[in-house]
Amino acid sequence: MKAIINIGLKKGVLDSAGKAAHHTLDTVGFKEVVKDVRIGKQIVMELNCTNESEAREEATKMCEQLLANTVIEDYDILIEA
């Protein structure tokens, strides 16, 4: 099974990389198009799990223990067969 994990800063946490990207997009002509920019990371992994529930449980454990800083980051897990 494939786990796709998207990790990003929680709402209210300053995203300096997102602000820099937003400023640059404004500068190169996208000021009227781009409202906000948040930059995160995506982790894609193949898991040796037999069902979606087990895969989600294992991916959640990984996020809580290592992959995400849960003090300042949120994560979303998508499981594909």
N, C-alpha and C positions, 0 to 999 in steps of 0.2 A: 504494500500500500504506500501511497505517496502522501506525505504531510507537507502542506504549504503554510508557512508561518509568517505572518506580517507583523512586524514590531514597529511601533512608533511612539513618540513622546506623548504623554497624557495631555489633555486639554489644559491649558494654563501654564504648562512648562515651556519656557522660552526655547524656540528652535532657531538657533543662530544660523545654521546652515540653510534652513528654509527661508529665513529672512534675507540672507545674502543672495540666494537664487531668485527670490521674488524681486529684489532690487535690480538685479541684473536683467531679468526678464522685462521689467518696466523700462530699463534703459535702452534695450534693443528693440522696443516697439510693441510690447505686449501689455502695456499699462491698462488698456481698456478691457483686456481679455482675462487677465489673471487677477483673481480676488485674493487668494492666499496660497501659500506653499508650505507644506510640511514634508520633511524628508525622513524616511525610515529605512528599514532594511527588510529583506525577504529571505527566508531560509527555506530551501526545498530539500527534503530528504526522503529516501526510500526506507521504509520500516518493515521489519519482519514481524508483522502482526496478522492475525487471522481474521479480524473484523474491524469495522470502523470504530466501534466503541473502545476497543483495546488500543487502537492507534491513537485516538484522541486523548485517552488517559495518559499514555506514555509521552505524547508530545506535550501535554500540559505539564507533566512532571519535569520535562526537560526545560521548558520555559521558566517555570517557577524556580528551578535550581540553578540554571546556568545561562540560558539564552537571552532572557529579558531581565532588565533591572526593574522589578515590579514597583519600586518606589516612584520612579519617574516615567515608566513605559507601560503601555498597554499592548496586548498581543491578540491576534485573531488566528485561529487554526482552521484550515480547510483540509479535509481528508478526501483523497481520490483513490478509487479502487485500481 
